[in-house]
Structures are given as structure tokens and as C-alpha cells.
Amino acid sequence: MQQHSMENKKAIVVTAVLIFSMISSFVKMDFPPENNRPKVKIMSPENNSAFARNTMASYSIEVSDKEDGESKYQEIPSSEVFLEIRYVSDASKLPDLRKKALQKDPPGFPEIKRSDCFNCHAVKAKLIGPSFNDIGKRYEQNASNISKLADRIKKGSSGIWGDITMPPHPDISDADAKNIAGWILKYAVDPNVDYLRGTEGSFWFRPSAKTTEGVYMLTASYNDHGVDGEKGSSLKGQDIIIIKEKK
């Protein structure tokens, strides 16, 4: 009887050691790093606030990302935060536009965000170089012009817009350059949409229609850096508010 008791104790000890070993191995396993979606918040203006026509509206945005850090501590560069300003003349279209905003950016815009394009260009205003809107108006949207602009993005150009010289971007792939060119020709010419870069800034509240029923939909967004070595792992965080015209 005593011998059986000792054997049972040994069996229990051996089993416990095996279980402990399995748990230790499980804990030491290398799991793929997790990427959490960024949290984006438009701090001002407030949702549903109203502005007088032809006045300047200021905005501020805060971004928090578990992996990348906090924009308020400059851990997330202001240059990686964007604000889409969309005038909507018919407010009944807002639900569909909100759903569309939740989708991924169209091809070309993520590439523009990652590049230095906004250092010299704005969507509607002229900076060092012409606005994307002016470029889109000059060139019809077709395969030939997309290839032409993509080639200039990669190789650089001069003399096309006066004395302005565009530096080459050999690090941008052929596919990304074509996506950027395609986005400029398709989206930058929309008169009801503008894009600004930065966590703070201002824009003119200038509804294009005379009616006071239209609204502005502001969409702040930030694409995080994803997981190292995993292409396509970047996640987009965003916040959407509506501002109206004072009646």
C-alpha cells in the first residue's frame, strides 16, 4: 500500500513538472506584435457648431496610438495628421458619406501621406509648387497623363510651372507614383473637398452654394506605422464632425 502511494506521488510530481514545462514554453513563444487602431479626436470646432459665411474657422486635432505615442507630446508628427474638409449641399447624403469615410483611403492618398508631397504642394492652394487642383485641371485624367506625371514624380522636372524645379523621388515605386498621379487627377479637382495637413490650422468657411442648408463634414485621420516588416498592417483612425452655417 505504501509503495503504491509513493508511485502515485511520483506520478503527480512528474505530471506537474510536465505541465509547468508546457506552460513555460507557451509563455516564451513569440507571438506576432499587436497593432491597435489609433484614436483621433477633433478638439475644435465642436460638433454641430455654426460659423458665419466667409469667416475663418480654426481647428485642432489630437491623436493617441498605443504603439506610436501621443500627438500632444510630439510623439506623433503633426505632418502625419490630415483633415478632410467636405462641403455637402444636401445634408441627407451625410449617412452615406460617413460610411464612405470609414473605408480605406483611395489608392494614391496613402502614398501621398507617406511622401513629402505636402511639403511643396497643397490640394487647393499654391505653395512652392502648384496646387494639386491646378495640376488636375491642366491634365485630363487618362492613362497617358498618369504615366507622364508618375515619371515626373520619380525623375523630377523643371520649366513646366515657370521657374519651379521639382526634385526627383527615386525611392517612390512605379506603382506608387502612378497611384499618386491618379489620385491628383481624379480627386484633387473636386471643388467641394479640400485637405489640410497638421494637428492645428484654419480654413475659410465659404460654402459654394447660396443655400444655408448645406454643411461641412470634417474628417480628421491618422494612419499609424503598422507592424515592422508587415506590409499593409497600417491602421487608420479618424473622427468626423459636422459644422453648419449660422442662419
HELIX and SHEET records of a PDB file:
HELIX    1   1 GLN A    2  LYS A   28  1                                  27    
HELIX    2   2 SER A   71  TYR A   73  5                                   3    
HELIX    3   3 SER A   78  GLU A   80  5                                   3    
HELIX    4   4 ALA A   91  LYS A   93  5                                   3    
HELIX    5   5 LEU A   94  LEU A  102  1                                   9    
HELIX    6   6 PHE A  109  ARG A  114  1                                   6    
HELIX    7   7 CYS A  117  CYS A  120  1                                   4    
HELIX    8   8 PHE A  132  ARG A  138  1                                   7    
HELIX    9   9 ALA A  143  LYS A  155  1                                  13    
HELIX   10  10 ASP A  174  TYR A  187  1                                  14    
SHEET    1   A 3 LYS A  39  SER A  44  0                                        
SHEET    2   A 3 THR A  55  ASP A  65 -1                                        
SHEET    3   A 3 GLY A  69  GLU A  70 -1                                        
SHEET    1   B 3 LYS A  39  SER A  44  0                                        
SHEET    2   B 3 THR A  55  ASP A  65 -1                                        
SHEET    3   B 3 GLU A 200  PHE A 205 -1                                        
SHEET    1   C 5 ALA A  50  PHE A  51  0                                        
SHEET    2   C 5 LYS A 236  GLU A 245  1                                        
SHEET    3   C 5 VAL A 215  ASN A 223 -1                                        
SHEET    4   C 5 VAL A  81  VAL A  88 -1                                        
SHEET    5   C 5 VAL A 193  ARG A 197 -1                                        
SHEET    1   D 2 SER A 157  SER A 158  0                                        
SHEET    2   D 2 THR A 165  MET A 166 -1                                        
END                                                                             
